[in-house]
């Protein structure tokens, strides 16, 4: 897992709110030193409105990116469960000893995949990755050894199913690495800060609510985007429901 602030949505919320509050304060300080005249007010309001509109579009676009990546992670979890379940059934086409080995390893592999979806500790996650790779090599070796002397269409189904199991794990990992680019976050933060400075500078009402409303709104928006975009530490996470259902269905077999 890459080290980035968006991996910690609550921290993103607090830091964003503080930064935007500072932007409002800077704007108000500048406004006290050099107030806007009536003639400049209309043009300044137009610039502020355009900046806020652009900020809203960028936040909306980033939210859409986060949701699409979340949906992709859910889709790959479903595909991975289907691939494992299909290969478990196809393993019955192997000879008795090979079939039992593959089925046993698929159950162990399923447990490792469930741990991978729910684990947050980097060290334990690394152990899970190592166990997953080890099981992948072992399963492929058993299927390959059984297929070499018996190259039939039936064996081709077993090989194809195992290939799908291995590929789906790679697709899932790639989807969890696919995050909102850092450049998009930098652009959002910079534009949000500038917007707060502009609002603070041009606000004709200098009440205390001004210093909190816009920063809180922006911080909540950033929190939601970071939460959806964070695969492991967010409140909104992909639950391995299909893998859990598959594990329950394979118990006793």
N, C-alpha and C positions, 0 to 999 in steps of 0.2 A: 504494500500500500504506500502510495506516495505521501510525503509529508506536506500538507497544505492546510491553510486555515479553514477552508470549506469542509474539511473532515470533522470539524467541531461546530455544529450549527449554533449552539447556545453561545459559544464564545464569539462567533460571527455576529450574533445579535447584539451582544454587549458592546463589542468594539465598534461596530457600525453606528450604533446609537450615540456613543461617545464622540466619534469622529464627526458625525453630522451636527451634533450639538456644538462642537467647536467651530464648525463652519458657520452656523447661525450667529454665534458670538462674534466671530471675525466680521461678518457682514454688518451686524449692528454697530460694531465699533467704527467701521469705516463710514457707516451712515451718519454717525454722530459727528465725525470729523468733517465730512463733506456731504451735507444733505443734498438730495436730488431736488432740482427746481421743478416747477410746474411744467415747464416746456420740455424738460428732459424726462419727465415722469411717464408720458405716453410711450415714448420709444423704449424706455427701460422696461416697462411692463410687458411690451411686446417681446423683448428679448427673453425676459424671465419666463413668459408663457411658452415660448418656443423651446427653451431649454428644458422645462418641466415636461413638455410633450415628448421631446426626444428621449428624456430619461424614462418616461413611462413606456415608450415603445421598446427601448432596450431591455428594461426589466421584464416586460411581457415576452419578448423574444427569448431571453435567457430562461424564463420560467418554462416556456414551451420546449426548449432544449432539454431541460432537466426532466420534464415529464416524459418526453420521448425516450430518453435513456432509461428511465425507470420502467417504462413499458417494455423496452427491449430486454432488460434483465428478467422481468417476469416471464416473457415469452421463452427465453432460453432455459429458464428453470423448468418450464413445462416440457420443452423439447428434450431436455436431459433426462427427466423422469421417464418420458415415453421411450427414449432410446435404451435406457437400462432395463425397463420392463420388457421391451421387445426382445432384447438379447437374452434375457433370462429364459424366455420361452424358447427361443431358437437354440439355446444351449442344450435343450433336451434332444436335439438331433445328433449330438455327439455320442461317442461310445460311453459306456457306463462310467468309467473312471474319469474321463475327461469332462463329461457332463457334470458330474458331482463337483469336480474342482472348480469349474467355471462358475457354477451357481453359487458355491460357497464364497468365492472371491468377489462375485458381483454383489452379494449381500454385504460383505465387508467394505467394498467400494462405495456402496450406497450410504453406509454409516459415515464414511469419510466425507462424502459430499454434503451430507446433512451438517456435519461439524463445520465444514467450510462456509456454509451459508450463515451459520449462527455464531461463529467464533469471532471475538473482537481482539483478543490478545495476540499481538504480532508473533510472539515466540511459538505459541500453540498453533497459530495459523501456519507458520513455517513448517512445523512438524506434520500438520495435516497435508500440506502440499507434498512433502517428501513421501508420506505414506501413499498418497494418491498416485504419484508417479511410479512408485514401486509396484503397486497393484496393477497399474496399467501395463507395465512391462511383463508382469507375471501372467496376466490374462491373455495378452497377445501371444506370448510364447506358447502357452497351452493350446490355443486355437491354431496357431501356425503349425505346431508339431502334428496336430491332428489333421491338418489340411494337406500337408505335403504328400503323404502317401495316398490320399483319398481326395483327388481334385475333381469334385462333382458339383453339380448345380446346387445341391443341398448344402454342401460345405461352403459354397460361395455365399449363401444367405447368412451363415454363421459369421463368416469373415466380414461381410458387409455390415452386419449388426454391431460387431465389435468395433469396427472402424467408426461407426456413428457414435458409439459411446465415447470413444476417445476424442472425436472431433467436437462433440457437444461440450465437453469440458473446456476445450480451448476457446470455443465461441463464447462460453459463459465468462471465462476469465477476461477475454477481450472486452466484453460488454461492461464488466465492472471497472475496467481501466478507462473506459471511454467516459470522460467527465467534461464538464463545461471548461473550455480553455481558460488558462490563467489570464490571457489577454482580454477576454470578455469581462472577467472579474475586475481587472484593473480599470477598464473603460467605465464600467458601472460605478465603481467607487469614485473615480475622478469626476465623472459627470454629476454624481450625486452630491459630492462635496461642493462643486462649483454652483450647483443649484441652490444649496443651502446658503452659500455666501451671498448669492444674488437675492434670494428671498429675504435674508436678514438685512441686507443693505437697502433694499427698496421698500421694506415693510413700513407702512405708515402707522400701523398699530404695534407698539413696542411692548405689549403685555407679556407676561411670563409664559403663556400658552404657546406663543410663537416658537419659543426655544425648545419645545418638546413635541409638538404635534408632528411636524414634518420629519424630524429625526426618527421618531418612533415608527411612523408609517414606512419610511425607507428601510429601517432596521428589520421590521417584521417581514417585509418583502424579501430582503436578503436572507433572513433566517429560513423562510419557506423554500427558497431556491436551493440554499445550501443543504437543507434537511433532505429534500427529495434527491439531490445530486449525490449525497453521501451514502454509499451502499451499506456501510456497517454501523456508523455512529448516529445516524439520524433517527428521529422518532418514526418516520415513514420509511419502512424497510421492506425488502422483498422477503416474504415468509415462504420457506420451501414447502408449501402445502402439498404440491404434487409428489414430491419426494417422500414426505411423511405418509401420504396415502399409499404410495407404492410399498414402503417398508411395512406398513400395517397389513397389506394384502399378501406379502411374501412370508409373513410369520407363520411358522408351522409347516412350511413347504420344504 
